[in-house]
Amino acid sequence: MKEYNGWPNKGTWLVSLRCESLEDVYATREHLEDVAAKLPPLVADLLTWAIGQVEWYHLEQVFDREES
């Protein structure tokens, strides 16, 4: 896996741009999963795949450290 702007991958970096706290990380993931559930199957599969590429644990660790 190739790093992207210091993040594990581009998906993780993109999510990090929209998060300011650990709560934002959780809310973003939940929102994306909710949206995917409402899309047509092919589009939902693609979004679900993209969600799976995000290193959520890494984001949780980064934003948890920032809040401590």
N, C-alpha and C positions, 0 to 999 in steps of 0.2 A: 504494500500500500504506500502510495506517495504522499508526502506531506504537502499541505497547501497553506501558504501564509502562516506557517508555524502550527497549524492544526493538523490532526490526523488525516483529514481528507476535505474535499471541497464542500460536501454536505454538512459536515460538522462546522466548518468555518461559516457557511451561510446561516446556519441556525444561530451561531454565536453572535452574529451581527444584530440579531433581533432580540437578544436576551440581555437583561441587566441584572438578573438575580437567579437564584436557584428556582424560585417559584416560576419565573418566566420559562425556564427550561421545561419544567413539568407541564405548564400550561400550553406551551408550543407543541410538545409531543402529543398531548391529548387533543388539541385542536386539529393537528394534521391527521391523526387517526380517525377522528370524527368526520372530517371532510372526506377521507378515503372511503369510508363506509357508505357515503351517499353518492359516489360516482359510478358511472358505468363500469362493468367488470374489467375491461382492458386498462382503462385509465386508473382505476383503483389498484390494480396489480402493479402498475408502474409506480404510482405514488407510494404504495406499501413497500416496494423494493427500495425506493429512495429513502424512505424513513428508516429502513433497516441498515442503510449504509452509514447513517449518522452515528457517531460514537457518543451515545447518550451518557454513558458512564463517565467519559472524559469531561463532557460538559458539566455534569453534576459535580465532579471533583473540582474543576476550575472555579465554578461559581460558589461552591460551598466554601472554598478557601478564601475567596474574596469577601464573603460575609462574616468570616471568623475574625 
